[in-house]
């Protein structure tokens, strides 16, 4: 028999979700059987897979010892990433990070060790604000992500409660995201609210825009405003009213003004004289606009944060 005490960062999640994080080698069918046959109990009582855990709860487990065996680490993978971050804002709950172009938010199969997430965890580890060995199921995480070749603000969470709150706020559209981009040409309308329909092609890693909905499409809404014009390019401010894959890049290209440097939704001919290897796009501003309670993050309501050092503007002088 073993016991686990639920800590602050473990609370407010379902039992099965917690167990899946804590015992990564345990097959789910076996986990469900353990719960059903009372080999796993919460506070000494029979429980259900959907039981919500509270701080201080005691989980009793009559399961195989092999599931408790932890890998012996000489070091952690995230320590192989740099700890240097461009911090826009930081407090005891969250960090707003200015992600540079060409850095992944999360590791992928091709390049595992360096990512914004790994850098975050290394940074907090060095500050002694994160100790993987002291946590049952939580690790500092990103609440949103942006494309590898897009610069901009990413929200990182230091604790589970902040992550839960911000995930819901993002889902409920209570955090406004604003972008700056440079596009080829000058849109006829200096400002507009665009509505269209987007279909994602996973194999091609791209999306397609159309004027009519189908069973496979999702509605997209993009508000833009032209701020300035120079050398056949326009500096455009964009607010995402929906957050779909490649939405700004594809939507602006759909109206005839692809982003400068964007080889996927633009053309090589348009970009042949452009000194950029990536799309001219930056998520430069966030506004916390809660319409419901913000819990421990209520102090953020009404605040906004932005970055001024935008790489593509420095390169294009726009």
C-alpha positions in Angstrom: 0.0 0.0 0.0 1.2 3.5 -0.8 -0.3 6.9 -0.2 -0.1 10.3 -2.1 -1.1 13.6 -0.5 -2.7 16.0 -3.0 -0.8 19.3 -3.1 -1.9 22.7 -4.2 -0.9 22.2 -7.8 -2.7 18.8 -8.0 -6.0 20.1 -6.7 -9.2 20.8 -8.8 -8.5 18.1 -11.4 -10.2 14.8 -12.0 -8.7 11.7 -10.4 -8.1 10.0 -13.7 -6.3 13.0 -15.1 -4.0 13.2 -12.0 -3.3 9.5 -12.1 -2.4 9.6 -15.8 0.2 12.3 -15.2 1.6 10.7 -12.0 1.8 7.2 -13.3 2.7 7.5 -17.0 3.4 3.8 -17.5 0.0 2.6 -16.1 -2.4 1.5 -18.9 -5.7 3.4 -18.7 -7.8 0.2 -18.7 -5.8 -1.0 -15.7 -6.2 2.4 -13.9 -10.0 2.2 -14.4 -10.1 -1.4 -13.0 -8.1 -0.3 -10.0 -10.6 2.5 -9.3 -13.6 0.2 -9.9 -12.3 -2.5 -7.6 -11.3 -0.1 -4.8 -7.6 -0.7 -5.2 -7.5 3.1 -5.5 -9.4 5.1 -2.9 -9.6 8.8 -2.0 -9.7 9.6 1.7 -10.3 5.9 2.5 -13.5 5.8 0.4 -14.5 4.4 -2.9 -14.1 7.0 -5.7 -14.9 7.5 -9.3 -12.7 8.4 -12.3 -14.4 11.9 -12.3 -13.8 12.5 -8.6 -12.4 16.1 -8.2 -9.4 16.2 -6.0 -8.9 18.8 -3.2 -5.7 20.0 -1.6 -5.0 17.7 1.4 -6.8 14.7 0.0 -5.1 11.3 0.6 -5.1 8.8 -2.3 -4.5 5.2 -1.1 -3.2 2.9 -3.7 -2.9 -0.9 -3.6 -1.1 -1.2 -6.9 2.0 -2.8 -8.3 5.3 -1.2 -7.0 6.6 -1.0 -10.6 4.3 2.0 -11.2 6.0 3.9 -8.4 9.4 3.5 -9.9 10.7 6.8 -11.1 13.5 7.3 -13.7 16.8 8.2 -12.2 17.8 11.5 -13.6 21.3 12.9 -13.4 19.8 16.0 -15.0 16.6 17.2 -16.5 16.1 17.6 -20.2 15.0 21.2 -19.8 18.4 22.1 -18.3 19.9 21.5 -21.8 18.0 24.6 -23.0 19.2 28.2 -22.3 17.7 29.8 -19.2 17.7 33.3 -20.8 14.2 34.8 -21.4 12.9 38.1 -22.7 10.5 38.8 -19.9 7.7 41.4 -20.6 6.1 41.0 -17.1 6.4 38.6 -14.2 4.7 38.0 -10.8 4.2 35.1 -8.5 1.6 33.5 -10.8 2.5 34.2 -14.4 5.2 35.4 -16.8 4.7 37.1 -20.1 7.4 36.1 -22.5 8.5 37.8 -25.8 9.2 34.7 -27.9 11.7 35.3 -30.6 11.3 34.1 -34.2 12.7 30.6 -35.0 12.0 29.3 -31.5 9.4 26.6 -30.9 6.9 27.1 -28.1 6.9 23.3 -27.4 9.5 20.7 -28.3 8.9 18.6 -31.4 10.3 15.3 -32.7 13.0 17.0 -34.8 14.5 19.3 -32.1 13.6 18.2 -28.6 15.9 20.0 -26.2 15.3 23.7 -26.9 11.9 25.4 -26.8 10.3 28.3 -25.0 8.8 25.8 -22.6 12.1 24.3 -21.8 13.7 27.7 -21.3 10.9 28.7 -18.9 11.3 25.6 -16.8 15.1 26.0 -16.7 14.6 29.7 -15.6 12.2 28.8 -12.8 14.4 25.8 -11.7 17.4 28.2 -11.4 15.2 30.6 -9.3 14.2 27.6 -7.1 10.5 28.2 -8.1 10.2 24.8 -9.8 11.4 21.4 -8.5 10.2 18.5 -10.6 10.9 16.0 -7.8 8.6 17.9 -5.5 5.6 17.9 -7.8 3.2 15.0 -8.3 1.7 16.1 -11.6 2.4 19.8 -12.4 5.1 21.5 -14.4 5.2 25.2 -15.4 3.3 25.5 -18.7 2.3 27.9 -21.6 -1.3 29.0 -21.7 -1.1 29.9 -25.4 1.3 29.4 -28.3 2.3 31.1 -31.5 4.0 29.8 -34.6 7.7 29.0 -34.6 8.5 31.9 -37.0 6.2 34.4 -35.3 7.5 36.7 -32.7 5.4 37.8 -29.8 3.9 37.5 -26.3 3.3 34.1 -24.8 1.6 33.6 -21.4 3.4 31.2 -19.1 2.0 29.9 -15.8 3.9 29.1 -12.6 1.1 27.2 -10.9 -1.8 25.0 -11.8 -4.5 27.4 -10.6 -3.3 30.2 -12.9 -3.1 27.8 -15.8 -6.7 26.6 -15.3 -8.0 30.2 -15.1 -6.1 31.4 -18.1 -7.0 28.4 -20.2 -10.7 29.2 -19.5 -10.2 32.9 -20.1 -8.6 32.2 -23.5 -11.4 29.8 -24.4 -14.0 32.4 -23.4 -12.3 35.1 -25.4 -11.6 37.2 -22.3 -8.0 37.9 -23.3 -7.6 40.1 -26.4 -4.7 39.5 -28.7 -3.4 42.1 -31.1 -0.8 41.6 -33.9 1.3 43.8 -36.1 2.2 42.5 -39.6 3.5 43.9 -42.9 1.6 42.9 -46.0 2.3 43.3 -49.7 0.3 46.1 -51.3 -2.3 48.4 -49.7 -5.8 47.2 -48.8 -8.6 49.2 -50.4 -10.3 49.5 -47.1 -8.1 51.1 -44.4 -10.0 49.1 -41.8 -12.5 46.2 -41.9 -13.9 43.2 -40.1 -13.3 40.1 -42.3 -15.4 37.0 -42.0 -14.7 33.8 -43.9 -14.4 30.0 -43.4 -11.2 28.1 -42.8 -10.4 24.4 -43.5 -7.2 22.9 -42.1 -5.1 20.3 -44.0 -3.0 18.4 -41.5 -0.9 16.6 -44.0 0.1 19.9 -45.8 0.4 21.8 -42.5 -1.6 24.7 -44.1 -5.2 26.0 -44.2 -7.5 27.0 -47.0 -10.0 29.9 -46.8 -13.4 30.1 -48.6 -16.4 32.4 -48.7 -18.9 29.6 -47.9 -19.1 27.2 -45.0 -18.9 23.4 -45.3 -18.9 20.6 -42.9 -15.1 20.8 -42.7 -14.7 24.5 -42.2 -14.6 26.8 -39.1 -15.7 30.4 -39.1 -12.9 33.0 -38.8 -13.2 36.6 -37.9 -10.2 39.0 -38.4 -10.3 42.8 -37.7 -7.6 44.9 -39.3 -6.5 48.5 -39.5 -3.8 49.9 -41.9 -1.4 52.0 -39.8 1.1 53.1 -42.5 2.3 52.5 -46.1 5.8 52.3 -47.5 7.5 50.9 -50.6 4.5 48.9 -51.7 4.0 47.5 -48.2 1.5 48.2 -45.5 1.9 48.0 -41.7 -1.3 46.5 -40.4 -2.7 46.1 -36.9 -4.8 42.9 -36.5 -7.1 41.7 -33.8 -8.0 38.1 -33.7 -11.7 37.5 -32.9 -11.2 33.8 -33.5 -8.0 31.9 -33.0 -7.4 29.4 -35.8 -4.2 28.0 -37.2 -2.4 30.4 -39.6 -5.5 32.6 -39.5 -3.9 36.0 -40.1 -1.5 34.7 -42.7 -4.2 32.9 -44.7 -6.9 35.5 -44.2 -4.8 38.4 -45.4 -3.5 36.4 -48.4 -7.2 35.5 -49.2 -8.0 39.3 -49.6 -5.0 39.7 -51.9 -2.4 41.0 -49.4 -0.2 38.1 -48.1 2.3 38.8 -45.3 5.7 40.0 -46.4 8.2 37.1 -46.2 5.5 34.4 -46.0 6.5 31.7 -48.4 3.5 29.4 -47.5 0.6 31.8 -48.3 2.5 34.3 -50.5 4.7 33.8 -53.5 8.5 33.6 -54.1 8.3 36.3 -56.6 6.7 38.7 -54.1 9.3 37.9 -51.5 12.5 37.6 -53.7 13.8 41.1 -52.6 12.6 40.8 -49.0 15.4 40.5 -46.4 13.3 38.2 -44.2 13.3 34.4 -43.8 10.0 34.3 -42.1 6.6 36.0 -42.1 6.5 39.7 -40.9 4.2 39.0 -38.0 4.3 39.8 -34.3 1.8 39.2 -31.4 2.7 42.5 -29.8 -0.1 43.3 -27.4 -2.3 41.5 -24.8 -5.3 42.9 -22.9 -6.9 41.1 -20.0 -10.6 41.8 -20.3 -12.3 39.5 -17.9 -16.1 39.5 -18.0 -16.3 37.0 -15.1 -14.3 36.5 -12.0 -10.5 36.1 -12.4 -9.9 34.2 -9.1 -6.3 34.6 -8.0 -5.6 36.5 -11.3 -8.3 39.2 -10.8 -5.6 41.8 -10.3 -4.7 41.4 -14.0 -8.2 42.5 -15.2 -8.1 45.6 -17.2 -4.3 45.5 -17.7 -2.5 45.4 -21.0 1.1 44.6 -22.0 2.9 45.1 -25.3 6.4 44.9 -26.8 8.0 47.6 -28.9 11.1 46.0 -30.2 9.6 44.2 -33.2 12.2 42.4 -35.3 10.5 42.6 -38.7 9.9 46.3 -38.3 13.6 46.8 -37.6 14.5 44.8 -40.7 12.0 46.3 -43.1 12.2 49.8 -41.6 8.4 50.1 -41.7 
